[in-house]
């Protein structure tokens, strides 16, 4: 990933001249800060598909549904986007993930969910989004699947005080949750996912620094439209064989879907999500899937072993959050009250490093980075901007 270029600011717009780098994060921070932006040179050197990609256009449509008053201007070639943010409204939304250029290749819902997570708690009403005709699997080493966010979204939100149940308040909102109503594998999709997130007035500071010791491993192997029903079981058995050398408490179950029994999409797919739980409640996850034609030739045993090795790598890196959660967690830390928030992470990804530069430029938040040579981890701390949801405070 190339390093984001320097920006130019004037009294109205902030200009980014390096194309679609950090596309979602720039739009999200623009909405949170109510700061208009202009993104230029979006794939201007790509002769086959210049300009905005179909999934980026789909993400813009989702943001338009979540806000009131947002203004979008895209030039004829699609290489420049002028975005003026509106007010977050939330509410009940139904979003179609179909591809505008190829209806038989819909978008991955995990990529869309990851983009809107920092915005979901700050609307005027609780956010309820139904994603239809989507791909529920992830893109390995690129975008987490919806199963990943179903596991980690409630945990992340509760750390910041979102959706914590109050036993004395019978009218309290339901906790944040993701429900997968119908599976849909790549490339033809056909899945349906529901996301719910309550609103808050402000976040709470966090001190997430004790990773603890790994005590157990849990996982799920999901298969859709596979000819052999034993494929998921073979992948789970291979993954368990790796972990049983290290600890006894390992449980990986299978979840097979067919069109007749579970109303899944028409494309065959198999994916595996593994999660390691520690003694302090920290969860680190890794996943693997048969995403492209080259990977579809591998045996289920190889898929299970590959997922197990990926989780062991996340455990080796350490920290309280895994690699895919870093950028989102650090952005929420920027929005906390004007108090110190701390989190321990493993190796910082290049995407996270670029996001830290973006947060410093648009939010004015600079993180203090302290490497811990004993645990080979990194301690990140910052002072929040004290962001408040004025729409909720006035109702």
MILUMKOL-615185 format. One line per 2 residues: number of its first residue (from 1); their letters; for each residue x, y, z of N, C-alpha, C. Coordinates in steps of 0.02 Angstrom, whole numbers. Last residue first. Layout:
NUM	A	X:Y:Z:X:Y:Z:X:Y:Z; ...
This chain:
395	XX	-1638:749:1130:-1702:715:1127:-1718:683:1193; -1512:802:1133:-1567:850:1129:-1635:816:1128
393	XX	-1425:695:1131:-1426:737:1190:-1486:784:1191; -1439:644:1001:-1466:607:1058:-1473:651:1119
391	XX	-1375:746:929:-1443:727:911:-1476:689:968; -1246:753:977:-1293:806:995:-1365:789:979
389	XX	-1138:653:1035:-1194:645:989:-1248:695:1008; -972:715:1050:-1038:703:1079:-1090:697:1023
387	XX	-799:692:1081:-854:694:1032:-920:676:1065; -673:718:1142:-736:732:1176:-795:737:1129
385	XX	-555:681:1088:-579:748:1069:-644:765:1106; -438:594:1199:-495:600:1153:-516:671:1141
383	XX	-271:562:1195:-321:603:1230:-378:617:1182; -196:398:1189:-213:463:1161:-262:498:1207
381	XX	-83:261:1162:-125:301:1206:-138:369:1173; -25:98:1138:-48:159:1106:-94:196:1154
379	XX	107:-12:1148:55:22:1188:39:89:1155; 147:-161:1067:149:-88:1064:91:-60:1105
377	XX	253:-306:1102:190:-272:1083:200:-197:1084; 348:-388:1159:349:-377:1086:283:-347:1061
375	XX	362:-395:1294:306:-433:1265:304:-428:1189; 479:-318:1309:471:-381:1345:418:-425:1312
373	XX	468:-201:1238:515:-250:1214:508:-318:1249; 343:-109:1187:359:-149:1246:404:-206:1223
371	XX	336:57:1122:351:-14:1112:369:-48:1178; 219:175:1123:270:149:1168:281:75:1155
369	XX	154:318:1055:172:248:1039:230:227:1083; 22:422:1066:87:408:1096:100:334:1088
367	XX	-62:500:930:-54:444:977:17:441:1004; -146:646:906:-82:614:896:-72:561:951
365	XX	-278:722:826:-260:675:879:-194:641:861; -340:800:731:-291:832:775:-269:788:833
363	XX	-423:751:636:-450:756:703:-403:792:751; -347:759:518:-416:783:518:-445:792:587
361	XX	-215:718:554:-226:774:509:-297:803:515; -226:609:638:-187:668:661:-204:729:619
359	XX	-297:521:559:-327:546:620:-291:608:645; -200:496:458:-263:529:441:-296:558:503
357	XX	-102:429:531:-85:493:500:-149:532:482; -176:316:564:-152:360:617:-132:428:590
355	XX	-193:259:438:-251:286:472:-230:333:529; -63:214:413:-91:267:370:-152:299:403
353	XX	-59:116:513:-12:171:515:-37:230:472; -158:27:467:-167:62:531:-121:123:535
351	XX	-97:-20:350:-161:15:346:-173:56:409; 13:-87:401:24:-27:361:-40:14:355
349	XX	-14:-137:574:-16:-147:502:-4:-82:465; 86:-162:715:43:-116:679:45:-130:604
347	XX	86:-308:811:119:-271:757:69:-226:722; -28:-286:942:31:-320:918:67:-278:866
345	XX	-79:-169:1070:-87:-204:1006:-23:-241:990; -168:-101:1202:-107:-138:1183:-121:-177:1120
343	XX	-227:62:1237:-240:-5:1211:-173:-36:1192; -304:196:1326:-245:156:1310:-267:88:1283
341	XX	-350:366:1344:-370:298:1328:-307:260:1306; -374:505:1449:-325:460:1417:-356:391:1406
339	XX	-503:620:1401:-467:581:1451:-422:532:1414; -618:687:1342:-551:714:1348:-515:684:1408
337	XX	-707:543:1275:-701:607:1311:-628:627:1320; -669:473:1108:-686:468:1179:-681:536:1213
335	XX	-624:474:979:-689:506:992:-708:504:1065; -508:400:974:-503:471:960:-567:508:979
333	XX	-559:272:993:-520:303:1047:-514:378:1037; -613:250:867:-659:259:923:-623:289:984
331	XX	-491:234:799:-535:291:783:-585:303:839; -444:116:856:-406:178:867:-448:240:849
329	XX	-538:23:809:-532:35:881:-495:101:894; -514:28:669:-579:47:697:-575:64:771
327	XX	-380:-17:660:-398:50:635:-465:73:665; -383:-151:721:-342:-95:745:-368:-27:724
325	XX	-444:-264:678:-484:-221:722:-446:-156:740; -357:-344:608:-414:-315:572:-453:-265:613
323	XX	-265:-387:708:-244:-340:656:-304:-306:623; -342:-391:873:-305:-419:817:-296:-367:762
321	XX	-310:-330:1037:-352:-330:977:-310:-358:920; -215:-342:1134:-285:-352:1154:-333:-350:1096
319	XX	-58:-430:1102:-103:-373:1106:-173:-393:1126; 22:-544:984:0:-521:1049:-47:-462:1045
317	XX	87:-616:885:93:-543:885:71:-513:951; 45:-745:916:116:-728:923:125:-652:925
315	XX	-89:-738:882:-71:-747:952:2:-728:964; -76:-726:743:-106:-672:781:-89:-677:855
313	XX	-19:-852:718:19:-792:703:-9:-732:740; -125:-935:752:-63:-939:792:-19:-878:779
311	XX	-211:-900:648:-228:-882:716:-167:-886:761; -140:-955:539:-154:-883:541:-172:-860:611
309	XX	-144:-1090:571:-79:-1055:571:-88:-980:572; -281:-1113:554:-250:-1123:619:-183:-1087:624
307	XX	-296:-1090:416:-330:-1047:464:-299:-1052:534; -218:-1195:367:-199:-1126:351:-233:-1077:400
305	XX	-287:-1307:412:-220:-1294:438:-198:-1222:424; -406:-1292:336:-407:-1291:409:-339:-1277:439
303	XX	-353:-1303:204:-389:-1243:225:-390:-1237:302; -303:-1432:204:-256:-1376:196:-289:-1310:218
301	XX	-422:-1504:215:-372:-1509:269:-322:-1451:265; -485:-1478:93:-512:-1449:155:-463:-1451:213
299	XX	-360:-1440:-34:-401:-1487:4:-429:-1453:67; -368:-1319:-166:-337:-1348:-107:-387:-1392:-70
297	XX	-437:-1258:-267:-407:-1322:-282:-377:-1355:-220; -474:-1135:-224:-526:-1186:-226:-498:-1255:-243
295	XX	-363:-1055:-243:-374:-1082:-176:-427:-1136:-176; -381:-1025:-379:-320:-1059:-357:-330:-1091:-289
293	XX	-502:-957:-382:-497:-1022:-415:-435:-1060:-392; -528:-883:-218:-519:-881:-290:-510:-951:-317
291	XX	-568:-921:-83:-591:-860:-116:-584:-860:-191; -602:-1010:39:-586:-1028:-30:-611:-972:-74
289	XX	-530:-936:186:-586:-954:143:-559:-975:75; -498:-901:358:-474:-921:292:-535:-943:252
287	XX	-458:-798:500:-503:-836:457:-469:-852:391; -440:-758:673:-411:-764:606:-458:-808:565
285	XX	-442:-662:826:-472:-704:774:-431:-704:711; -443:-647:999:-404:-637:938:-429:-686:886
283	XX	-509:-574:1140:-521:-621:1086:-481:-600:1025; -499:-561:1317:-475:-539:1252:-487:-594:1200
281	XX	-530:-606:1444:-584:-590:1399:-564:-565:1331; -423:-647:1517:-449:-580:1532:-505:-560:1485
279	XX	-384:-768:1467:-409:-767:1535:-438:-700:1555; -441:-771:1293:-391:-768:1347:-424:-766:1415
277	XX	-479:-862:1147:-504:-823:1204:-453:-828:1261; -469:-860:974:-434:-879:1036:-457:-833:1091
275	XX	-562:-916:839:-555:-864:889:-521:-893:951; -584:-938:665:-558:-964:728:-545:-907:775
273	XX	-682:-977:529:-664:-923:575:-644:-954:642; -685:-1027:362:-674:-1047:431:-651:-987:471
271	XX	-785:-1069:219:-742:-1023:257:-738:-1047:329; -838:-1108:57:-821:-1133:124:-773:-1085:156
269	XX	-962:-1116:-72:-909:-1081:-36:-897:-1116:31; -1058:-1104:-221:-1026:-1146:-170:-968:-1108:-138
267	XX	-1197:-995:-247:-1126:-1009:-258:-1099:-1054:-203; -1330:-961:-219:-1317:-1015:-267:-1244:-1035:-273
265	XX	-1367:-937:-41:-1355:-915:-109:-1334:-973:-154; -1489:-1030:58:-1426:-995:48:-1420:-974:-25
263	XX	-1597:-1097:127:-1607:-1040:83:-1543:-998:76; -1585:-1215:198:-1569:-1153:233:-1575:-1090:190
261	XX	-1632:-1321:116:-1641:-1323:188:-1631:-1256:222; -1609:-1287:-20:-1673:-1316:1:-1684:-1310:76
259	XX	-1478:-1237:-24:-1534:-1195:-47:-1601:-1222:-20; -1382:-1267:126:-1404:-1284:58:-1464:-1241:40
257	XX	-1245:-1263:238:-1306:-1231:212:-1319:-1255:141; -1168:-1311:390:-1178:-1324:318:-1245:-1296:296
255	XX	-1058:-1285:503:-1123:-1254:487:-1133:-1259:412; -966:-1360:637:-979:-1350:566:-1050:-1323:556
253	XX	-854:-1308:770:-913:-1342:744:-924:-1322:671; -725:-1334:874:-739:-1304:808:-799:-1342:779
251	XX	-640:-1314:1019:-705:-1335:993:-719:-1297:928; -524:-1353:1140:-533:-1331:1070:-599:-1359:1045
249	XX	-433:-1372:1264:-500:-1343:1258:-508:-1312:1189; -299:-1414:1269:-352:-1464:1259:-420:-1434:1243
247	XX	-159:-1350:1175:-206:-1345:1231:-266:-1390:1216; -64:-1398:1080:-47:-1342:1124:-94:-1337:1184
245	XX	-110:-1495:998:-40:-1502:1020:-22:-1451:1074; -232:-1449:961:-230:-1499:1014:-159:-1515:1037
243	XX	-212:-1367:851:-217:-1336:918:-213:-1387:974; -205:-1456:742:-150:-1410:755:-152:-1385:827
241	XX	-326:-1524:746:-265:-1562:754:-205:-1518:768; -419:-1426:717:-414:-1450:786:-350:-1489:797
239	XX	-398:-1417:579:-381:-1360:622:-374:-1382:695; -444:-1543:537:-375:-1525:525:-353:-1467:570
237	XX	-579:-1535:574:-537:-1587:604:-463:-1569:596; -626:-1433:490:-626:-1424:563:-580:-1474:597
235	XX	-610:-1493:364:-573:-1432:380:-570:-1420:455; -699:-1601:378:-628:-1615:366:-585:-1553:382
233	XX	-821:-1535:391:-796:-1576:446:-722:-1591:438; -835:-1475:265:-828:-1433:325:-800:-1473:383
231	XX	-846:-1593:185:-793:-1544:174:-781:-1501:236; -951:-1680:194:-895:-1691:240:-840:-1639:233
229	XX	-1041:-1659:96:-1058:-1632:161:-1001:-1640:211; -1002:-1614:-66:-986:-1660:-12:-1001:-1627:55
227	XX	-1049:-1500:-134:-1073:-1567:-153:-1061:-1617:-97; -1108:-1352:-56:-1054:-1398:-71:-1082:-1467:-87
225	XX	-1185:-1238:-20:-1193:-1269:-85:-1135:-1315:-104; -1074:-1179:101:-1136:-1167:64:-1133:-1203:-3
223	XX	-1007:-1188:264:-1006:-1211:195:-1074:-1199:164; -905:-1137:395:-968:-1125:360:-960:-1148:288
221	XX	-842:-1178:546:-830:-1189:475:-897:-1185:440; -789:-1093:690:-846:-1115:649:-823:-1123:577
219	XX	-716:-1102:856:-717:-1088:785:-779:-1116:751; -609:-1069:996:-675:-1084:969:-675:-1067:894
217	XX	-495:-1111:1119:-504:-1091:1049:-573:-1114:1027; -429:-1053:1279:-469:-1097:1236:-474:-1068:1166
215	XX	-335:-972:1342:-362:-1029:1378:-403:-1077:1335; -197:-866:1338:-247:-901:1297:-269:-964:1334
213	XX	-185:-739:1461:-159:-800:1431:-214:-836:1394; -187:-556:1444:-197:-620:1479:-164:-678:1443
211	XX	-180:-425:1399:-204:-477:1353:-217:-543:1387; -217:-275:1462:-197:-341:1488:-223:-396:1442
209	XX	-266:-155:1413:-194:-166:1411:-172:-235:1434; -368:-43:1393:-369:-112:1368:-297:-134:1359
207	XX	-457:67:1446:-390:48:1468:-383:-27:1455; -557:199:1375:-540:129:1386:-469:122:1412
205	XX	-694:314:1397:-623:299:1387:-609:226:1404; -850:305:1313:-812:305:1374:-740:286:1359
203	XX	-945:416:1205:-910:354:1221:-876:360:1288; -1108:492:1216:-1035:495:1209:-1006:428:1228
201	XX	-1238:451:1188:-1222:522:1190:-1147:533:1182; -1281:321:1071:-1253:344:1135:-1242:419:1130
199	XX	-1391:199:999:-1355:262:998:-1332:280:1068; -1373:24:946:-1405:80:982:-1363:143:979
197	XX	-1378:-67:798:-1333:-32:844:-1371:24:879; -1390:-209:696:-1424:-163:741:-1372:-132:788
195	XX	-1402:-285:538:-1358:-253:588:-1400:-205:630; -1428:-430:444:-1459:-375:482:-1410:-350:535
193	XX	-1409:-498:283:-1380:-485:348:-1415:-425:379; -1413:-619:158:-1451:-566:191:-1427:-559:263
191	XX	-1343:-670:-3:-1350:-670:70:-1393:-612:95; -1311:-675:-135:-1378:-697:-117:-1389:-698:-42
189	XX	-1163:-716:-225:-1195:-688:-165:-1262:-719:-150; -1082:-752:-329:-1150:-732:-345:-1190:-708:-285
187	XX	-953:-805:-307:-959:-734:-327:-1031:-709:-333; -965:-809:-127:-941:-776:-188:-941:-827:-245
185	XX	-1118:-855:-39:-1047:-860:-55:-1030:-821:-118; -1227:-816:85:-1216:-806:14:-1141:-806:-1
183	XX	-1355:-855:204:-1286:-857:181:-1282:-846:106; -1468:-758:296:-1458:-803:239:-1386:-798:215
181	XX	-1459:-688:414:-1522:-722:398:-1514:-772:341; -1359:-652:537:-1352:-677:468:-1413:-718:452
179	XX	-1355:-512:637:-1389:-575:624:-1382:-592:550; -1268:-424:758:-1272:-439:687:-1304:-508:679
177	XX	-1292:-298:884:-1291:-367:862:-1294:-369:786; -1295:-205:1037:-1278:-210:965:-1270:-283:945
175	XX	-1438:-230:1148:-1366:-224:1134:-1352:-230:1060; -1585:-125:1148:-1553:-191:1143:-1479:-182:1129
173	XX	-1609:13:1263:-1604:-17:1196:-1571:-85:1199; -1717:15:1407:-1651:21:1375:-1651:-13:1307
171	XX	-1827:9:1483:-1836:38:1417:-1770:46:1381; -1791:-34:1606:-1829:-81:1565:-1840:-55:1494
169	XX	-1654:-20:1697:-1689:18:1646:-1725:-30:1599; -1582:-101:1779:-1633:-58:1811:-1673:-17:1761
167	XX	-1487:-166:1703:-1542:-206:1731:-1597:-164:1763; -1426:-116:1555:-1439:-88:1621:-1498:-125:1651
165	XX	-1298:-172:1443:-1366:-178:1471:-1370:-150:1541; -1211:-73:1332:-1204:-108:1396:-1273:-113:1428
163	XX	-1206:-3:1211:-1247:-63:1216:-1238:-103:1280; -1047:59:1231:-1104:57:1185:-1142:-9:1195
161	XX	-927:73:1299:-989:91:1333:-1050:92:1288; -815:25:1239:-825:97:1237:-892:119:1266
159	XX	-833:-111:1255:-774:-80:1284:-781:-4:1288; -944:-132:1174:-953:-132:1247:-892:-104:1283
157	XX	-887:-130:1045:-933:-77:1067:-940:-75:1143; -810:-249:1047:-778:-184:1038:-823:-128:1063
155	XX	-911:-346:1064:-856:-340:1113:-823:-272:1108; -994:-329:951:-1021:-317:1019:-966:-308:1071
153	XX	-894:-356:845:-928:-292:852:-957:-281:922; -847:-489:843:-806:-437:875:-842:-370:884
151	XX	-939:-576:781:-904:-596:842:-875:-537:879; -980:-507:670:-1031:-532:716:-1000:-552:783
149	XX	-859:-490:607:-890:-432:639:-946:-453:686; -839:-623:562:-789:-590:604:-821:-532:642
147	XX	-948:-643:480:-942:-683:540:-892:-653:589; -920:-561:374:-972:-538:420:-972:-580:483
145	XX	-739:-557:355:-806:-579:338:-856:-552:388; -619:-427:320:-648:-478:363:-718:-496:340
143	XX	-519:-405:177:-578:-383:213:-604:-440:256; -383:-459:154:-407:-394:132:-464:-369:176
141	XX	-351:-588:188:-297:-539:191:-318:-470:166; -493:-643:95:-437:-659:139:-380:-609:131
139	XX	-641:-571:104:-585:-575:57:-523:-584:99; -779:-667:175:-732:-612:171:-682:-622:115
137	XX	-955:-704:143:-885:-722:155:-841:-660:152; -1074:-650:103:-1061:-651:175:-990:-673:191
135	XX	-1127:-541:-18:-1081:-597:-6:-1062:-596:68; -1302:-497:-40:-1232:-484:-23:-1193:-549:-19
133	XX	-1442:-466:-45:-1404:-487:-105:-1330:-474:-95; -1454:-340:83:-1482:-393:41:-1437:-405:-19
131	XX	-1446:-286:246:-1408:-292:184:-1436:-352:145; -1527:-179:347:-1535:-245:317:-1499:-246:250
129	XX	-1495:-90:493:-1480:-97:422:-1491:-169:401; -1532:20:609:-1553:-47:590:-1545:-53:514
127	XX	-1480:125:737:-1469:105:668:-1489:32:658; -1578:237:832:-1540:175:829:-1537:150:757
125	XX	-1567:409:780:-1604:350:802:-1558:290:798; -1466:496:750:-1522:522:788:-1565:466:816
123	XX	-1303:415:774:-1360:440:736:-1413:470:782; -1189:354:826:-1197:427:832:-1253:455:790
121	XX	-1153:220:809:-1182:241:874:-1201:315:878; -1105:211:669:-1169:182:690:-1195:208:757
119	XX	-979:254:635:-1034:301:629:-1098:276:663; -887:149:646:-876:209:687:-934:258:685
117	XX	-951:55:552:-950:42:624:-935:105:665; -945:72:415:-995:111:451:-993:100:527
115	XX	-840:-12:368:-838:60:356:-886:100:400; -878:-140:402:-818:-112:432:-815:-37:424
113	XX	-988:-156:317:-999:-152:389:-938:-121:423; -925:-167:191:-971:-112:205:-980:-102:280
111	XX	-852:-284:206:-817:-222:188:-861:-162:203; -952:-379:231:-904:-363:283:-866:-298:269
109	XX	-1019:-396:111:-1051:-355:162:-1003:-337:218; -956:-382:-48:-946:-415:16:-973:-369:71
107	XX	-1072:-365:-187:-1018:-343:-145:-1015:-382:-79; -1107:-477:-329:-1123:-426:-279:-1064:-414:-232
105	XX	-1108:-523:-476:-1051:-519:-431:-1063:-464:-379; -1211:-515:-564:-1195:-581:-540:-1134:-581:-493
103	XX	-1215:-384:-607:-1266:-405:-559:-1251:-474:-530; -1098:-274:-631:-1105:-346:-642:-1153:-373:-589
101	XX	-1112:-141:-603:-1082:-159:-667:-1091:-233:-683; -1169:-133:-478:-1200:-95:-532:-1173:-114:-600
99	XX	-1200:-268:-375:-1148:-233:-413:-1180:-198:-472; -1301:-259:-227:-1289:-281:-296:-1236:-237:-329
97	XX	-1341:-235:-98:-1269:-241:-110:-1253:-264:-181; -1460:-127:-38:-1447:-178:-88:-1373:-178:-105
95	XX	-1525:-96:121:-1472:-80:72:-1459:-139:27; -1636:-15:219:-1628:-77:180:-1581:-61:122
93	XX	-1647:52:381:-1620:58:314:-1618:-12:282; -1708:146:512:-1715:82:477:-1696:92:404
91	XX	-1589:255:597:-1655:231:579:-1652:164:543; -1471:383:558:-1485:315:579:-1553:292:554
89	XX	-1423:513:536:-1492:504:558:-1505:434:585; -1296:632:532:-1312:561:541:-1383:554:569
87	XX	-1295:762:412:-1306:741:482:-1325:668:484; -1171:766:281:-1233:788:313:-1236:764:385
85	XX	-1021:821:195:-1059:777:240:-1122:809:266; -979:827:33:-997:873:87:-1044:835:134
83	XX	-860:780:-80:-907:755:-30:-916:807:24; -811:746:-239:-820:802:-193:-876:784:-145
81	XX	-700:648:-325:-760:647:-283:-758:708:-237; -636:596:-480:-637:648:-427:-704:646:-391
79	XX	-651:501:-576:-585:505:-544:-582:559:-490; -761:489:-658:-762:455:-594:-697:459:-555
77	XX	-775:558:-774:-731:500:-775:-732:461:-710; -860:662:-730:-882:616:-782:-840:552:-783
75	XX	-855:678:-548:-845:701:-617:-862:646:-667; -973:688:-422:-924:645:-455:-916:669:-526
73	XX	-1028:745:-272:-1016:767:-341:-959:725:-369; -1147:740:-144:-1094:705:-180:-1090:733:-250
71	XX	-1198:790:14:-1195:808:-56:-1134:775:-88; -1313:755:145:-1248:744:114:-1251:759:40
69	XX	-1437:765:206:-1406:826:182:-1337:816:152; -1423:639:319:-1472:686:290:-1435:749:270
67	XX	-1367:468:314:-1361:539:330:-1416:578:296; -1384:340:268:-1374:349:340:-1373:422:361
65	XX	-1390:351:131:-1450:328:167:-1444:341:242; -1260:390:103:-1314:436:87:-1379:416:122
63	XX	-1191:275:138:-1182:335:179:-1238:386:165; -1236:193:32:-1253:176:101:-1245:236:147
61	XX	-1179:257:-77:-1252:253:-72:-1274:236:-1; -1044:235:-48:-1070:304:-49:-1146:305:-44
59	XX	-1040:97:-67:-1029:124:0:-1053:196:4; -1058:91:-205:-1109:61:-162:-1102:87:-90
57	XX	-940:150:-246:-1003:184:-261:-1059:157:-217; -855:49:-202:-848:116:-173:-911:157:-186
55	XX	-894:-56:-284:-908:-62:-212:-898:5:-177; -855:-9:-414:-926:-20:-397:-939:-24:-322
53	XX	-729:123:-398:-749:53:-410:-822:44:-391; -698:277:-481:-724:241:-424:-744:170:-443
51	XX	-570:275:-611:-620:305:-568:-642:260:-511; -549:151:-742:-531:212:-706:-587:235:-660
49	XX	-514:12:-795:-568:30:-749:-549:92:-710; -412:16:-894:-468:-31:-900:-527:-10:-856
47	XX	-315:110:-860:-348:116:-925:-410:72:-931; -273:198:-725:-301:133:-742:-341:139:-807
45	XX	-238:322:-682:-192:289:-728:-216:220:-749; -333:360:-592:-332:397:-655:-284:365:-706
43	XX	-384:316:-468:-366:268:-521:-364:302:-590; -424:471:-431:-447:403:-413:-436:357:-472
41	XX	-387:607:-421:-342:558:-452:-360:486:-432; -457:664:-262:-440:670:-333:-393:614:-355
39	XX	-578:708:-151:-531:655:-167:-519:655:-242; -618:829:-38:-614:816:-109:-560:763:-120
37	XX	-730:860:101:-667:837:72:-675:829:-4; -795:950:242:-799:929:172:-730:909:145
35	XX	-827:896:401:-775:930:363:-778:907:290; -885:841:515:-923:887:473:-876:930:430
33	XX	-823:741:582:-797:809:594:-836:862:556; -894:631:535:-888:642:607:-866:713:624
31	XX	-877:641:397:-944:646:426:-940:663:500; -738:625:386:-769:685:360:-839:695:390
29	XX	-722:497:435:-696:553:475:-725:619:451; -783:430:325:-809:423:393:-786:481:437
27	XX	-701:464:216:-771:484:216:-801:481:286; -581:407:259:-584:479:245:-656:503:245
25	XX	-615:272:268:-597:309:328:-600:384:317; -638:235:133:-691:233:182:-676:276:243
23	XX	-508:260:72:-570:289:47:-624:292:100; -368:243:82:-409:256:142:-477:286:124
21	XX	-346:293:-85:-313:270:-24:-355:290:37; -392:334:-209:-438:298:-165:-405:269:-103
19	XX	-290:480:-234:-339:431:-256:-378:399:-200; -210:581:-184:-180:515:-195:-232:461:-208
17	XX	-249:706:-144:-229:698:-214:-201:629:-230; -372:782:-54:-328:724:-55:-313:708:-128
15	XX	-417:931:28:-404:897:-35:-355:839:-24; -550:998:114:-485:967:121:-473:922:61
13	XX	-641:1153:97:-629:1083:81:-558:1062:99; -642:1286:159:-701:1244:150:-683:1170:144
11	XX	-523:1353:172:-575:1367:222:-634:1320:216; -410:1220:129:-430:1289:127:-487:1298:176
9	XX	-270:1109:116:-331:1130:151:-346:1204:136; -201:967:44:-205:1040:42:-272:1061:72
7	XX	-96:831:95:-159:861:77:-153:937:77; 22:709:37:4:766:79:-60:797:52
5	XX	-27:537:6:7:599:-10:-16:655:36; -5:384:92:-48:438:70:-9:502:59
3	XX	99:258:24:89:306:77:45:363:52; 30:108:-46:71:168:-49:52:217:6
1	X	43:-60:0:0:0:0:44:62:0
